[in-house]
Amino acid sequence: MACSQHLKRHPFFQIHKITKPVLWAVFLMVTGLSQALGQFHGTILDEETQEPIPFANIVFGDAQNGTISDLNGTFTIPESTADSLTISCVGYHSKSFLVNNANTSGLFHLSPKTIELQTVNVFPGVNPALEIMNKVVDHCPANNPDLCTNYSCILYHKMSFSLEVPDSAAPEDSLARKFMDFSKNNHLLLMESVSEKKHMMPDKNNERIISGRVSGLKDPDLAVLPSQIQPFGFYSRYIGLMDIQHLNPVSKAGLKHYFFILEDTIIENRDTLFYITFQPRKSSNIKPLSGSFHIHKKTYGIKNIRARSNLPSAPFEVEINQSYELIDEKQWFPAQLESKLVIHSMGNSNSLPYPMVGRAKSMVTAVNLEPDLKKRDFSAFVLEDHMRADTNDIKIRRYEPLTAKDSSTYYLLDSIGRANNLDNLVKLQKELIRGYLPAGPLLIDLKHLIGYNSFEGLKLGMGIWTGRELTGDFSVGGFFSHSFEAETNNYGGGIKWKPEAHSQTGISFSYSHALQPTGDFLFHQGNMMSVEDLLRTMAVATMDKQDRYYGSVEARFWGPLSGKLFFSQSDIEPVRLYNFIPDAEAPVAPFSNIEYGLKLRWAYKEKLSKTAFGVFPKSNTGPRLWFNIIAGLQESNGQSEYYTKLEAQVEKSFRTGPAAQTTLRFAGATIDGWNTPTNLYSFFGTFAPFSVEIPYMFATMGPNEFAADRFIVAFLNHKILLRQNKPGNFKPEINFVTRAGWGDIAADHQLSMKTFNQGFFESGILFDNLFKVLFIKYGLGVHYRYGPYQNADGIDNWSFRVALDFAF
């Protein structure tokens, strides 16, 4: 500090202060003059769409010297060497240009070409591109910033959506003319956000969205979208684009499944760059990418990457561009990310009249490769929404100024949004994800509107809760429904507390007079509902009447560990005979039951996104473990009995290739002490000759056919995806399924009950994704029952199934 003060008193420093403005003016004038006289600036555009073409190769004359266009399609070269240019880019016809006074605009157009993947011919000798790509893969650990450095940075994201109206439609189609006139000055939608990203080696990440704005809306929550289109970096084995996992060509497996071509070698600023294109091999069964790299020869790091996903079965196309900078001559780091999302017109009355195109751009700034980070700075949440309601905050944090079109979009759509209260649409979307339909200050519980299961048949009713506008963090409500098959009325009510609408922390108390499933074992899932849970509920075949008081506290305790503490008191009246008691003449006697316990869920290295729309897990094949410990007291006919339940489940998935995945699940439980069959485990099977496939349940075991107070079951599913790299929409999936289980009853009981203590076995095959309707994919399958409990009548050992699942 003393040295600094002494320096400021030095005469040279005082002169420098006086002359500094003059020096800056001279410097800028000289620099501008030298650029005007000594450099040539150009922009490369698509001849059809007039869009900039990023990462095009510009070679000077006949030499190898050249440069690469940036994400905006612009480039700069020394004018003295620019008598002629040759410009090339994957997906476009190469073209040579004479640089003279006739081309003062600096605009260069390339015409796109249709790329058809041909059968790859393998010629004798070594493919030089493959040799280079092998070195790129070998150098991945050194060039991947996630593996070799901690870092922090700021990202500015911007995304716009527009309809792509063809020029040919303009003269005749009045609707097209209106869209074209609108699109000249406005986007259909514009959103911006700013996020802080932190990383600690090797796999701790956190991105906080701190500011955002969406045209037409006061609520900025939709502004999380631009950061989710593509990954931050291109070194993972699988690259997720719109949640579809594509095999990365920069991987050991990618070297086998892609064909690489060395198109050119360019010398830019004394650095040699290899220009390599890639495409999937015709015979490869992968979710492919196609595109090009610029590879830095000295480090074998990726300088630029263009990649395109164009799966025939997907209703959209995604194209990404990423550029990297070598920071301090030692570490490659993402500098700019661009995405193009094309949502196709489906050609029916409910679809868009023209394709919708979304363009996203992310600028990486304030990169720090030596941040002061601690492990406590990270959790299971890799994305968190911390945007302020005041959208003016984005004006301070915006990386680049708005264009005239951007400003016009905000002005027009914000006016329309205020006049039509478009924020209600965002509120509707949030509540629908949670399972509610907003009705003013109230929320309609969708699960009570309509339902179905094998025991009750069709259920109709209504459930209403107060919204946050009315009672803040608390919600009070109730429900009523009628079961037509069981001819019963269900009703109840309660109170809930959540500090945030989509938080995993909450407290609830409730009372219900309703039918409840018998013999089931449930694990903690948090707020994450799945198709498996929905189908499992529909398959319930045995239920009892219950008057139940229930209270729970749930939270995410630490990282991948979440759970629930609960207490319940029930008066239970069985109304039907249980299938596992063949000699019973009357239902089990009514009894009362008290239970309390802890349910835990742990997922190894599970990563979560926490936004205003909910908490969602990232794709992860790591092991997951569930564990329940429950204590209870039963009272029946003046007798009471204490019991303890221990229940556990573990699941692990394995990628056994780019087109195959194997999943193993084991579940088991034991009861120590009991005196009523109602508390036995019996909900294992869902047999019907023709039915819906329900994952992780026995397809050939009858509903409540067996009972157990101790059991273990195992499920194996091996999925193979077919025709991933083939044209057409037919993309079937084959699932080979095997299920086995053992269960017994250790305690003596007056009634004879059926167990499966000799082992139950079934196997089957499912042909899934045979066709799709909207967002549901359908398939067909068959299962066969064998072993000690095989039925005498052969046809009773077969179960034919329809498979349903979401297809996004």
RAVENWO-V873643 format. One record per backbone hydrogen bond with DSSP energy under -0.5 kcal/mol. CO is the residue of the C=O (numbers start at 0). NH is the residue of the N-H. Records with the same first field share a line. If there is no record, write none. Layout:
# RAVENWO-V873643
CO=NH ; NH
This chain:
# RAVENWO-V873643
0=4
1=5
2=6
3=7
4=8
5=8
6=9
9=12 ; 13
10=14
11=15
12=16
13=17
14=18
15=19
18=22
19=23
20=24
21=25
22=26
23=27
24=28
25=29
26=30
27=31
28=32
29=33
30=34
31=35
32=36
33=37
34=38
37=78
39=76
41=74
42=107
43=52
44=109
45=49
50=45
51=53
52=55
55=68
56=58 ; 87
57=66
58=60 ; 85
59=62
63=266
64=59
66=57
68=54
69=72
72=43
73=69
74=41
76=39
77=80
78=81
82=98
83=60
84=96
85=58
86=94
87=56
88=91
90=112
94=86
96=84
97=99
99=102
100=103
102=105
105=42
107=44
109=46
110=92
113=115
114=116
115=117
119=121
120=122
125=127
126=130
127=131
128=132
129=133
130=134
131=135
132=136
133=137
134=138
136=139
138=141 ; 142
139=143
142=144
143=146 ; 147
144=148
150=198
151=367
152=196
153=364
154=156 ; 194
155=362
156=192
157=360
158=190
159=358
160=187 ; 188
161=356
162=164
163=165
165=168
166=169
168=172
171=173
172=176
173=177
174=178
175=179
176=180
177=181
178=182
179=183
180=184
181=184 ; 185
188=160
189=214
190=158
191=212
192=156
193=209 ; 210
194=154 ; 196
195=207
196=152
197=205
198=150
199=203
202=204
203=199
205=197
206=208 ; 383
207=195 ; 209
208=385
209=387
210=193
212=191
213=216
217=219
219=222
220=223
221=224
223=226
224=227
225=228
228=241
230=232
236=247
237=239
238=240 ; 245
240=243
242=244
243=240 ; 245
245=238
248=250
250=254
251=255
252=255 ; 256
253=257
256=280
258=278
260=262 ; 276
263=274
265=267 ; 272
266=65 ; 268
267=270
270=267
271=296
272=265 ; 274
273=275 ; 294
274=262 ; 263
275=292
276=260
277=290
278=258
280=283
283=285
285=287
286=246
289=307
290=277
291=305
292=275
293=302 ; 303
294=273 ; 296
295=299 ; 300
300=295 ; 302
302=323
303=293
304=321
305=291
306=319
307=289 ; 309
308=317
310=313
314=343
316=341
317=308
318=339
319=306
320=337
321=304
322=334 ; 335
324=326 ; 332
325=328
326=329 ; 330
330=326
332=324
334=363
335=322
336=361
337=320
338=359
339=318 ; 341
340=342 ; 357
341=316 ; 343
342=355
347=350
354=163
355=342 ; 357
356=161
357=340 ; 359
358=159
359=338
360=157
361=336
362=155 ; 364
364=153
367=151
370=372
373=376
374=377
379=381 ; 607
381=206
382=609
383=208 ; 385
388=390
389=392
390=393
391=394 ; 395
392=395 ; 396
393=397
402=406
403=407
404=408
405=409
406=410
407=411
408=412
409=413
410=414
411=415
412=416
413=417
414=418
415=419
416=420 ; 421
420=423
421=424 ; 425
422=426
423=427
424=428
425=429
426=430
427=431
428=432
429=433
430=434 ; 435
431=434
434=445
435=437
436=443
438=441
440=466
441=438
442=444 ; 464
443=436 ; 445
444=447
445=448 ; 449
448=460
450=458
452=456
455=484 ; 485
456=452
457=483
458=450
459=481
461=479
462=444
463=477
464=442
466=469 ; 470
467=471
470=473
472=497
474=495
475=465
476=493
477=463
478=491
479=461
480=489
481=459 ; 483
482=486 ; 487
487=482
489=480
490=512
491=478
492=510
493=476
494=508
495=474
496=506
499=502
505=553
506=496
507=551
508=494
509=549
510=492
511=513 ; 547
512=490
513=545
515=543
518=681 ; 682
524=527
526=528
529=533
530=534
531=535
532=536
533=537
534=538
536=539
537=453
539=454
541=517
542=574
543=515
544=572
545=513 ; 547
546=570
547=511
548=568
549=509
550=566
551=507
552=564
553=505
554=556 ; 562
557=560
559=561 ; 602
560=556 ; 557
561=600
562=554
563=598
564=552
565=596
566=550
567=594
568=548
569=571 ; 592
570=546
571=590
572=544
577=580
579=581 ; 753
580=583
590=571
591=634
592=569
593=632
594=567
595=630
596=565
597=628
598=563
599=626
600=561
601=624
602=605
606=617
607=381 ; 382
608=610 ; 615
609=384
610=613
613=610 ; 615
615=608
620=652
622=603
623=650
624=601
625=648
626=599
627=646
628=597
629=644
630=595
631=642
632=593
633=640
634=591
635=638
638=635
640=633
642=631
643=671
644=629
645=669
646=627
647=667
648=625
649=665
650=623
651=663
653=655 ; 661
656=659
658=720
659=655 ; 656
660=718
661=653
662=716
663=651
664=714
665=649
666=712
667=647
668=710
669=645
670=672
671=643
675=678
676=679
677=518
680=707
681=683 ; 703
683=697
688=799
690=801
692=694
693=696
697=685
698=687
700=686
701=704
707=680
708=670
709=743
710=668
711=741
712=666
713=739
714=664
715=737
716=662 ; 718
717=735
718=660
719=733
722=725
728=730
731=721
732=767
733=719 ; 735
734=736 ; 765
735=717
736=763
737=715
738=761
739=713
740=759
741=711
742=755
743=708 ; 709
753=706
755=742 ; 758
759=740
760=785
761=738
762=783
763=736
764=781
765=734 ; 767
766=779
767=732
768=730
770=777
772=775
774=806
775=772
776=804
777=769 ; 770
778=802
779=766
780=800
781=764
782=798
783=762
785=760
786=789
791=793
792=795
793=796
794=797
796=784
798=782
799=690
800=780
801=692
802=778
804=776
